[in-house]
Amino acid sequence: MNLAEERAGSSSDESDNLLDLEEGVFGTPLVDRSRRLTFATPQEPTSPELEDKTSLHHGFGNDTLRTSPSIGNNLVQSTSVGGSNVHSTSTMAAVDPITQQMQKYFSEATSVDDGEFTQNEIVIKKGDRGVPGMSEYRKAYSLITAALEEKFGAAKHFVVSSRDGETNSGNTKYKNIQEQFAGNFAKLAVAKKHCIAFDLMEVLEIPNYRNKSAAHPAQCWGTETKNLIKHWSNFELEQIVDWQQDSNRFGGEVNCQTSQWLQTFLYNSCTVELRSCVDVTYDTLEAVERGGVVYFYLILVEMFQMTTDVVTALKSTFTNFRKEGLLKIPHENVSVISRQLEAMAVSLNEVGALPDKAPLDTLEGLSICSCAPFKETFSFQLTEERIRHLRQRHGGGESTLDRLRTILREANSLYNSLNTSNKWNIPHHGGRAHSCWNCGGDHGG
């Protein structure tokens, strides 16, 4: 029997046949049966675009199909058959050049968390204020505690003028409660931006009580928080003092520093008259109960005293505007009355006293105007609002405050457009509004 016939008739596997061949030709096998050789799996070259992409493996018996997906590149397939790699290329995943160009700008593979956007607004984080005694620390203290340009002022009946009639800067002599609320809200918005920029906001997030009698603050306070600047009217002094005291005792060095620097910033940003009003209560507290949180709360209470009489007065403003409209506003300035109405609406909404008819009253007041295009627009909106008000079920649709804000935003937009195009004509004033919504200057023709 020849060698070919021996191989054809053999029932052994391919490896045994090869060894028999070696014995027949060379007299001795070239490969040791007890020895195995291990070879590294061949690596396919990759491009930067293919890195960090997931490879999909599909098994077909002993053969493997490997697919490497890539955005903006060809689809590369690698097939392993009998130990050999066979590559094929497909253009199915090719992306247009515009997408490739935009990928250079949108370089992040995943979306950034929403919390990081707030962090981006912080100029100096509370852990980066430097070491006490060093120049970096002193600079941070100077920036964080610097007073607002327009200081918080006391109500006019607390202000005493000097002999020459001057008052402390910040104590604006507002004509009415609407102007007072609007002016204070504008200052408060600036103070909030300052607190965000210098990482003072965390101590102003007041949590709910969980167990007031607990031995440790971690068991006393819950995780539901409200921001003091926005929801100050929802708190009583007792809760604010308790939070301040626990923060001082158990909040750690950085949080104590934050509270102290916040108090200094607020003190510097108040007029002498307002400090006097705040100190009536603040000075009665123990040292461990004092700090920026309590001080801020007392300032807000003094500036926005939401007593029963104040709430009634704020509500009557909407009623009066419905009757008198823009005709009673100097130069029929929409921007001025919009700021006042929004400030009062926010305050009333916080105590649950914003009238449901506030949007209707506002639209009716906006329709009482000397400028024909403006009057026609909001007369039409008033009719639509009445129909919407009749059809809307209680508790459904847009909230009263949101609806009012939408109306005021549209009114300001049209007012700006008419002034810019020289069409804000007021007959009894002989031309456009003299009080610019932006700078307060006289731009009349």
C-alpha positions in Angstrom: 0.0 0.0 0.0 1.5 3.4 -1.0 1.5 6.5 1.1 -1.5 8.1 -0.6 -3.6 5.0 0.0 -2.6 4.9 3.7 -3.7 8.5 4.2 -7.0 8.0 2.3 -7.9 5.0 4.4 -6.9 6.4 7.7 -9.8 7.3 10.1 -7.5 9.5 12.3 -7.9 13.3 12.3 -5.9 15.7 10.2 -3.2 16.1 12.8 -2.4 12.4 12.9 -2.3 12.3 9.1 0.3 15.0 9.0 2.4 13.2 11.6 2.2 10.0 9.6 3.3 11.9 6.5 6.3 13.2 8.4 7.3 9.7 9.5 6.9 8.3 6.0 9.1 10.9 4.4 11.6 11.8 7.0 11.7 8.8 9.1 10.8 10.7 12.3 8.1 13.1 13.2 9.1 16.8 13.1 6.5 17.8 15.7 6.4 16.6 19.3 2.9 15.4 20.1 3.1 16.5 23.7 4.0 20.0 22.8 1.5 22.8 21.9 2.4 26.0 20.3 0.3 29.1 21.2 0.1 32.0 18.8 -1.1 35.5 19.6 -4.4 36.5 18.1 -3.6 38.8 15.2 -4.7 42.4 15.9 -6.4 44.5 13.3 -5.2 48.0 12.8 -7.6 50.6 14.2 -8.1 54.3 13.5 -9.0 57.0 16.2 -12.6 57.0 15.0 -12.8 53.2 15.6 -11.5 53.4 19.2 -13.9 52.9 22.1 -16.4 51.4 19.7 -18.1 48.1 20.6 -17.3 45.1 18.5 -20.1 42.7 17.7 -19.2 39.0 17.5 -21.4 36.5 15.7 -20.6 32.8 16.1 -21.2 30.4 13.3 -19.9 27.0 14.4 -16.1 27.3 14.5 -16.2 30.5 12.4 -16.5 34.0 13.8 -17.8 37.1 12.1 -16.5 40.3 13.8 -18.2 43.7 13.0 -16.7 47.0 14.1 -19.3 49.8 13.7 -18.0 53.4 13.3 -19.8 56.7 12.6 -18.5 58.4 9.5 -16.3 55.4 8.5 -16.7 52.3 6.4 -18.0 49.1 8.1 -15.2 46.7 8.6 -16.0 43.0 8.9 -13.5 40.3 9.8 -14.4 36.6 9.3 -12.4 33.9 10.9 -12.6 30.6 8.8 -10.4 27.7 9.8 -8.0 29.9 11.7 -7.6 32.4 8.8 -9.0 36.0 8.9 -10.9 37.2 5.9 -11.6 41.0 5.8 -14.4 42.7 3.9 -15.3 46.4 3.7 -18.8 47.9 3.3 -19.8 51.5 2.9 -23.2 51.0 4.5 -22.3 53.1 7.6 -20.8 56.0 5.7 -21.9 59.5 7.0 -22.3 62.6 5.0 -19.5 65.3 5.2 -21.6 67.8 7.1 -22.2 65.3 9.9 -18.5 64.5 10.0 -17.8 68.3 10.3 -20.3 68.8 13.1 -18.8 65.9 15.0 -15.6 67.9 15.4 -17.7 70.4 17.4 -19.9 67.9 19.3 -17.0 66.0 20.5 -18.6 64.5 23.7 -19.8 60.9 23.2 -22.4 61.3 26.0 -24.5 64.2 27.3 -23.2 66.3 30.2 -25.3 66.0 33.4 -27.6 68.9 34.1 -25.9 69.5 37.5 -22.7 70.5 35.7 -24.3 73.6 34.2 -24.9 75.1 37.6 -21.3 74.4 38.5 -20.2 76.3 35.4 -21.8 79.5 36.8 -19.6 79.4 39.9 -16.6 81.7 39.8 -15.0 80.7 43.1 -16.0 77.4 44.6 -16.3 77.2 48.4 -13.4 74.8 48.6 -11.1 77.0 46.5 -11.0 80.2 48.6 -7.4 79.7 49.7 -5.6 79.4 53.0 -6.4 82.0 55.8 -3.7 84.6 55.9 -2.6 84.2 52.3 -3.2 86.7 49.5 -5.6 84.3 47.6 -7.8 84.0 50.7 -7.9 87.8 51.2 -8.8 88.4 47.5 -11.6 85.8 47.7 -13.0 87.4 50.8 -12.9 90.9 49.3 -14.8 89.7 46.1 -17.4 87.6 48.0 -18.3 90.2 50.6 -18.3 93.3 48.3 -21.6 95.2 48.6 -24.1 95.4 45.8 -24.1 98.5 43.7 -27.7 99.1 44.5 -28.2 98.4 48.2 -31.2 96.8 49.8 -33.3 99.6 51.4 -35.9 100.0 54.0 -39.5 101.0 53.4 -39.9 104.8 53.1 -41.6 105.2 56.5 -38.3 104.0 58.1 -36.1 106.4 56.2 -35.0 109.7 57.9 -33.7 112.4 55.5 -30.7 114.5 56.4 -31.0 118.3 56.7 -30.4 118.8 53.0 -33.0 116.3 52.1 -30.7 113.4 51.0 -31.2 109.8 52.0 -28.9 106.8 52.1 -28.3 105.3 48.7 -30.7 102.4 48.2 -33.6 104.0 50.1 -35.5 105.0 47.0 -38.6 107.0 47.7 -41.1 104.8 45.8 -44.4 106.4 45.0 -46.4 103.3 45.8 -46.2 99.7 46.9 -45.9 98.4 43.3 -42.7 100.4 42.7 -41.3 99.3 46.0 -41.8 95.6 45.2 -40.5 95.9 41.7 -37.4 97.7 42.9 -36.6 95.2 45.6 -37.1 92.3 43.3 -34.6 93.7 40.8 -32.0 94.0 43.6 -32.8 90.5 44.9 -32.1 89.1 41.4 -28.7 90.6 41.4 -28.0 89.3 44.9 -29.0 85.8 43.8 -26.5 85.9 40.9 -23.8 87.0 43.3 -24.6 84.0 45.6 -24.4 81.6 42.7 -21.1 83.0 41.4 -19.4 82.7 44.7 -20.9 79.3 45.8 -23.1 80.6 48.6 -26.3 78.9 47.6 -26.0 75.6 49.3 -26.6 77.0 52.8 -29.7 78.7 51.5 -31.3 75.4 50.5 -33.5 74.8 53.5 -34.6 71.2 54.0 -37.9 70.0 55.6 -38.1 68.8 59.2 -38.0 65.1 59.6 -37.6 64.7 63.3 -37.3 67.9 65.3 -36.4 66.1 68.5 -33.6 64.0 67.0 -30.2 64.0 68.7 -28.2 64.6 65.5 -29.1 67.0 62.6 -28.7 64.1 60.1 -31.8 62.6 61.6 -33.6 65.9 62.1 -33.6 67.2 58.5 -35.1 65.6 55.3 -34.0 65.8 51.7 -36.9 68.0 50.4 -35.4 71.5 50.1 -36.7 75.0 49.2 -34.5 77.9 48.3 -34.8 80.7 50.8 -34.5 83.5 48.2 -37.4 82.2 46.2 -39.6 80.7 48.9 -38.8 82.8 52.0 -42.5 83.3 52.7 -43.0 79.6 53.2 -40.8 79.5 56.3 -41.1 80.6 59.9 -38.2 82.1 61.8 -37.9 79.1 64.1 -37.1 76.7 61.2 -34.5 79.2 59.8 -32.8 79.6 63.2 -32.7 75.8 63.7 -31.1 75.3 60.3 -28.6 78.0 61.0 -27.7 76.6 64.4 -27.2 73.0 63.1 -25.2 74.3 60.2 -22.9 76.2 62.6 -22.5 73.3 65.0 -22.3 70.4 62.6 -21.9 71.8 59.1 -18.1 71.8 59.0 -15.5 74.6 58.6 -16.3 75.4 54.9 -20.1 75.7 55.5 -19.6 77.9 58.6 -17.2 80.1 56.6 -19.8 80.3 53.8 -22.5 81.4 56.2 -20.3 84.0 57.8 -19.1 85.5 54.5 -22.8 85.5 53.3 -23.8 87.5 56.3 -20.9 90.0 55.7 -22.0 90.4 52.1 -25.6 91.1 53.1 -24.6 93.5 55.8 -22.5 95.5 53.4 -25.4 95.5 50.9 -28.0 97.0 53.3 -28.6 100.6 54.0 -28.2 101.9 57.5 -32.0 102.0 58.0 -32.5 98.4 56.9 -29.7 97.2 59.1 -31.5 98.9 62.0 -34.8 97.1 61.2 -33.0 93.7 60.9 -30.9 94.1 64.0 -34.1 94.5 66.2 -34.5 90.7 65.9 -31.0 89.6 64.9 -29.3 91.0 68.0 -31.6 89.0 70.3 -30.3 85.7 69.0 -27.5 83.7 70.5 -24.1 83.7 68.8 -24.6 80.1 67.6 -27.9 81.0 66.0 -26.6 83.9 63.9 -25.3 83.7 60.4 -26.0 84.6 56.8 -29.1 82.4 56.4 -30.9 84.1 59.3 -29.8 87.5 58.3 -31.0 87.0 54.7 -34.4 85.8 56.0 -34.8 88.9 58.2 -33.9 91.2 55.2 -36.6 89.5 53.1 -39.2 89.8 55.8 -38.5 93.5 56.1 -38.5 94.2 52.4 -41.6 92.1 51.5 -43.8 92.2 54.5 -46.7 90.0 53.4 -49.2 91.0 56.0 -53.0 90.9 55.4 -53.0 94.6 54.6 -50.1 94.2 52.1 -51.8 91.3 50.3 -55.0 93.2 50.0 -53.1 96.2 48.6 -51.3 94.1 46.0 -54.5 92.4 44.9 -56.2 95.8 44.4 -53.4 96.8 42.0 -54.6 94.3 39.5 -58.2 95.6 39.9 -57.1 99.2 39.5 -55.1 98.4 36.4 -58.1 96.7 34.8 -60.1 99.9 35.3 -57.5 102.5 34.4 -55.2 100.7 32.1 -52.0 102.1 30.6 -53.5 105.6 30.4 -52.6 106.1 34.1 -49.0 105.0 33.6 -46.4 107.8 32.8 -45.9 107.8 29.1 -48.0 104.6 29.0 -44.7 102.7 29.6 -45.5 99.0 29.3 -42.1 97.9 30.6 -42.5 99.7 33.9 -46.0 98.4 34.6 -44.9 94.9 33.5 -42.1 94.7 36.1 -44.4 95.9 38.8 -47.2 93.5 38.0 -44.8 90.5 37.8 -43.2 91.4 41.1 -46.6 91.6 42.8 -47.8 88.4 41.2 -44.8 86.4 42.3 -45.2 87.6 45.9 -48.9 86.8 45.9 -48.3 83.4 44.4 -45.9 82.5 47.1 -48.6 82.9 49.8 -51.3 81.4 47.6 -53.1 84.7 47.1 -52.7 85.4 43.4 -56.2 85.9 41.9 -57.3 83.6 39.2 -58.5 86.6 37.2 -55.1 88.3 37.2 -54.4 87.5 33.5 -57.8 88.8 32.5 -57.4 92.0 34.5 -54.0 92.5 33.0 -55.2 92.0 29.4 -58.1 94.4 30.0 -55.7 97.0 31.3 -53.3 96.6 28.4 -56.2 97.2 26.0 -56.8 100.6 27.5 -54.1 102.4 25.6 -53.6 105.4 23.2 -51.5 103.5 20.7 -54.0 101.9 18.2 -51.9 98.9 17.1 -51.2 97.9 20.7 -54.8 98.4 21.8 -56.2 96.3 18.9 -53.8 93.5 19.6 -54.7 93.1 23.3 -58.4 93.8 22.8 -58.4 90.7 20.5 -56.3 88.7 23.1 -58.7 89.7 25.8 -61.6 88.2 23.9 -59.6 85.0 23.4 -58.6 84.9 27.0 -62.3 85.1 28.1 -63.2 82.2 25.9 -60.2 80.2 27.2 -61.1 81.1 30.8 -64.6 79.7 30.3 -63.5 76.5 28.7 -60.6 75.7 31.1 -61.3 73.3 33.9 -60.2 74.1 37.4 -56.5 73.1 37.9 -55.9 72.3 34.3 -53.7 74.0 31.7 -51.1 76.7 32.4 -50.8 78.1 35.9 -52.1 81.6 36.6 -48.5 82.9 37.2 -47.1 81.4 34.1 -50.0 82.7 32.0 -49.6 86.2 33.4 -45.8 86.0 32.6 -46.6 85.0 29.0 -49.0 88.0 28.6 -46.4 90.4 30.0 -43.7 89.0 27.8 -45.8 89.4 24.7 -46.8 93.0 25.8 -43.1 94.0 26.2 -42.2 92.4 22.9 -44.9 94.4 21.0 -44.1 97.6 22.9 -40.4 97.3 22.0 -41.3 96.6 18.3 -43.6 99.6 18.1 -41.0 101.9 19.7 -38.2 100.7 17.5 -40.3 101.2 14.4 -41.3 104.7 15.6 -45.0 103.7 15.8 -45.6 104.1 19.5 -47.7 107.2 19.0 -49.4 108.7 22.0 -51.7 111.6 20.9 -51.8 113.5 24.2 -48.0 113.3 24.7 -47.3 114.2 21.1 -45.2 111.3 20.0 -43.5 108.1 21.2 -42.9 107.1 24.8 -40.2 109.3 26.3 -39.1 106.7 28.8 -37.1 104.0 27.1 -37.8 100.5 28.3 -34.1 99.8 28.2 -32.2 102.8 29.4 -34.9 105.2 30.7 -33.7 107.9 28.4 -35.8 110.3 26.2 -35.8 108.9 22.6 -38.9 110.9 21.5 -38.8 112.2 17.9 
